[in-house]
Amino acid sequence: MPERRIIVVVEDDETIAHAVQSRLTAEGFDVHLAADGPRGVQLCVEVRPDVVVLDRLLPGMDGLEVCRRVQAARPVPVLMLTALAEETDVLVGLGVGADDYMTKPFSPRELVARIHALIRRVERGQSSGTETLRIGDIEVDTVERRVRLHGDAVHLTPTEYELLLRLAERPGQVLDRDRLLNDVWGWSDGASTTRTVDSHVRALRRKLGDGVIRTVHGVGYALDKP
């Protein structure tokens, strides 16, 4: 029997939390619940989940701060749930380290699909060979999933790592947003979600430097050779 994947759900709405727990348990996941931000952070330390499903608005500590603390302790995919449909709120969530987001109300079936996509993304990276990719001052260790800049370790979220890896595998080649959405997020219809790519590129630039990733306006991005 394969080991059950662990999911931590941080949600203060008891009805939503138990509905998500019931659906994910039926899908074969080991699900742990937290009803506030501080408990969510603590629970992630205790059980080391494979994915965190995180509400944006929480008592005690908001979801953005929970995401920051969870990601600072250990890179883990975070799917953020938000009742805030404004694009700026979504981009802020992605900017602090969330890997994906869903706006309430959401489809339980889609939630399950998004979680499976996050897990596949991590597994795909773990089996991507033994090569260290070097582009200028950036090193991408595909075995340990670590990134170094000028020899110093850089903390990336799982999705930031996957995005950088796709660009580093094809230095100098322009990859359009729809292709990146498909390769990294597993989304085939990117018409309304290409800003997700833009947000994660901005996060990478904050960590690696503004001149690392080149924007080709109206097309996509490239990691240029030095």
C-alpha positions as CSV (number, residue, x, y, z in Angstrom):
1,M,0.0,0.0,0.0
2,P,1.4,3.4,-0.9
3,E,1.9,5.9,2.0
4,R,-1.1,8.2,2.5
5,R,-0.4,11.8,1.6
6,I,-0.9,14.2,4.5
7,I,-3.0,17.4,4.0
8,V,-3.3,20.2,6.5
9,V,-6.5,22.2,6.2
10,V,-6.4,25.6,8.0
11,E,-10.0,26.9,7.9
12,D,-12.1,28.6,10.6
13,D,-15.4,27.9,9.0
14,E,-16.3,24.6,10.6
15,T,-18.8,23.6,7.9
16,I,-16.3,24.2,5.1
17,A,-13.4,22.6,7.0
18,H,-15.3,19.3,7.7
19,A,-16.7,19.2,4.2
20,V,-13.2,19.5,2.8
21,Q,-11.9,16.9,5.3
22,S,-14.6,14.5,4.4
23,R,-14.0,14.8,0.6
24,L,-10.2,14.6,0.9
25,T,-10.4,11.6,3.3
26,A,-12.6,9.8,0.8
27,E,-9.9,10.5,-1.8
28,G,-7.4,8.6,0.4
29,F,-5.6,11.5,2.1
30,D,-4.7,11.8,5.7
31,V,-6.3,15.1,6.7
32,H,-5.6,17.3,9.7
33,L,-7.6,20.4,10.6
34,A,-6.7,23.7,12.3
35,A,-9.2,26.4,13.0
36,D,-6.9,29.4,13.4
37,G,-3.5,30.7,12.1
38,P,-1.2,29.9,15.0
39,R,-2.5,26.3,15.3
40,G,-2.1,25.9,11.5
41,V,1.6,26.9,11.7
42,Q,2.1,24.5,14.7
43,L,0.3,21.6,12.9
44,C,2.5,22.0,9.8
45,V,5.6,21.6,12.0
46,E,4.1,18.6,13.8
47,V,2.8,16.5,10.8
48,R,5.0,17.8,7.9
49,P,2.2,17.8,5.3
50,D,2.5,17.2,1.6
51,V,0.0,20.0,0.8
52,V,-1.5,22.8,2.9
53,V,-5.0,24.1,2.1
54,L,-5.1,27.5,3.7
55,D,-7.9,30.1,4.2
56,R,-7.0,33.7,3.5
57,L,-8.9,35.2,6.4
58,L,-8.2,33.5,9.8
59,P,-8.4,34.4,13.5
60,G,-5.2,34.8,15.4
61,M,-3.0,35.2,12.3
62,D,-4.1,35.8,8.7
63,G,-3.4,33.3,6.0
64,L,-0.7,35.4,4.4
65,E,1.4,35.3,7.6
66,V,0.7,31.6,8.0
67,C,1.9,31.0,4.5
68,R,5.1,33.0,5.1
69,R,5.9,31.1,8.3
70,V,5.1,27.7,6.9
71,Q,7.2,28.3,3.8
72,A,10.1,29.7,5.8
73,A,10.2,26.6,7.9
74,R,10.0,24.1,5.0
75,P,9.0,24.3,1.3
76,V,5.5,22.8,1.0
77,P,2.8,23.4,-1.7
78,V,0.2,25.8,-0.4
79,L,-3.3,26.1,-2.0
80,M,-5.0,29.3,-0.7
81,L,-8.7,29.6,-0.4
82,T,-10.1,33.1,-0.5
83,A,-13.4,34.8,-0.4
84,L,-11.6,37.9,-1.8
85,A,-12.1,37.7,-5.6
86,E,-10.1,40.9,-6.3
87,E,-7.1,40.2,-8.5
88,T,-4.8,42.2,-6.2
89,D,-5.7,39.9,-3.3
90,V,-5.0,36.8,-5.3
91,L,-1.7,38.2,-6.5
92,V,-0.7,39.1,-2.9
93,G,-1.4,35.5,-1.8
94,L,0.8,34.2,-4.6
95,G,3.4,36.7,-3.8
96,V,4.0,35.5,-0.3
97,G,4.5,31.9,-1.4
98,A,1.1,30.3,-2.2
99,D,1.4,27.9,-5.1
100,D,-2.2,28.0,-6.2
101,Y,-5.5,29.6,-5.2
102,M,-9.2,29.0,-5.3
103,T,-12.0,31.5,-4.8
104,K,-15.0,30.6,-2.6
105,P,-17.4,29.0,-3.3
106,F,-15.4,26.3,-5.0
107,S,-16.0,22.9,-6.4
108,P,-14.8,20.0,-4.2
109,R,-13.9,18.1,-7.4
110,E,-11.7,21.0,-8.6
111,L,-10.1,21.2,-5.1
112,V,-9.1,17.5,-5.3
113,A,-7.8,18.0,-8.9
114,R,-5.7,21.0,-7.8
115,I,-4.2,19.1,-4.9
116,H,-3.3,16.2,-7.1
117,A,-1.7,18.6,-9.5
118,L,0.4,20.1,-6.7
119,I,1.6,16.7,-5.6
120,R,2.5,15.7,-9.2
121,R,4.5,18.9,-9.6
122,V,6.7,18.0,-6.6
123,E,7.0,14.4,-7.7
124,R,8.0,15.4,-11.2
125,G,10.7,17.6,-9.9
126,Q,12.0,14.9,-7.6
127,S,12.5,12.5,-10.5
128,S,14.1,15.0,-12.9
129,G,17.5,13.5,-13.0
130,T,20.9,14.2,-11.4
131,E,22.0,17.3,-13.3
132,T,22.9,20.6,-11.8
133,L,21.8,23.4,-14.1
134,R,24.0,26.5,-14.2
135,I,22.9,29.7,-15.8
136,G,25.3,32.5,-15.0
137,D,25.4,32.9,-11.2
138,I,22.4,30.7,-10.7
139,E,22.7,26.9,-9.8
140,V,19.6,24.7,-9.9
141,D,20.2,21.3,-8.1
142,T,17.6,19.0,-9.6
143,V,18.3,16.2,-7.1
144,E,17.9,18.2,-3.8
145,R,15.6,20.8,-5.5
146,R,17.8,23.6,-4.2
147,V,18.7,26.9,-5.8
148,R,21.9,28.9,-5.2
149,L,22.8,32.4,-6.3
150,H,26.4,33.4,-6.1
151,G,26.8,30.2,-4.1
152,D,24.3,31.2,-1.4
153,A,21.1,29.2,-0.9
154,V,17.9,30.8,-2.1
155,H,14.6,29.7,-0.6
156,L,11.9,29.1,-3.2
157,T,8.4,27.7,-2.9
158,P,7.8,24.4,-4.8
159,T,6.0,26.3,-7.6
160,E,8.7,29.0,-7.8
161,Y,11.3,26.2,-8.2
162,E,9.3,24.5,-10.9
163,L,8.9,27.7,-12.8
164,L,12.7,28.5,-12.6
165,L,13.5,24.9,-13.6
166,R,11.4,25.1,-16.8
167,L,13.1,28.3,-17.7
168,A,16.6,27.0,-16.8
169,E,16.1,23.9,-18.9
170,R,15.8,26.1,-22.0
171,P,18.1,29.1,-21.4
172,G,17.5,31.9,-23.9
173,Q,14.3,30.4,-25.2
174,V,11.1,32.4,-24.8
175,L,8.3,30.3,-23.1
176,D,4.9,31.7,-23.5
177,R,2.6,32.0,-20.5
178,D,0.1,29.4,-21.6
179,R,2.9,26.9,-22.0
180,L,4.2,27.7,-18.6
181,L,0.7,27.3,-17.1
182,N,0.5,23.9,-18.7
183,D,4.0,22.7,-17.8
184,V,4.2,24.1,-14.2
185,W,0.6,24.3,-13.0
186,G,-1.0,21.7,-15.3
187,W,-3.7,24.1,-16.4
188,S,-4.6,23.7,-20.1
189,D,-6.8,26.8,-20.4
190,G,-4.8,29.8,-19.3
191,A,-7.0,32.5,-20.8
192,S,-8.0,34.0,-17.4
193,T,-5.0,32.9,-15.3
194,T,-1.9,34.1,-17.0
195,R,-1.3,36.6,-14.3
196,T,-0.5,33.7,-12.0
197,V,2.6,33.3,-14.1
198,D,3.4,37.0,-13.9
199,S,3.0,37.0,-10.1
200,H,5.5,34.1,-9.7
201,V,8.0,35.7,-12.0
202,R,7.9,38.8,-9.9
203,A,8.5,36.6,-6.8
204,L,11.5,35.0,-8.5
205,R,12.9,38.4,-9.5
206,R,12.7,39.6,-5.9
207,K,14.8,36.6,-4.8
208,L,17.2,36.3,-7.8
209,G,17.4,39.9,-9.1
210,D,15.5,41.9,-11.6
211,G,17.8,41.2,-14.5
212,V,17.6,37.4,-14.4
213,I,14.3,36.8,-16.2
214,R,13.5,38.7,-19.4
215,T,10.0,39.7,-20.3
216,V,8.9,39.4,-23.9
217,H,5.9,41.6,-23.9
218,G,2.7,39.9,-25.2
219,V,4.5,36.5,-25.3
220,G,6.2,35.3,-22.1
221,Y,9.5,35.0,-20.4
222,A,13.1,33.7,-20.9
223,L,16.0,33.0,-18.6
224,D,18.8,34.6,-20.5
225,K,22.3,33.2,-20.8
226,P,24.9,35.6,-19.3
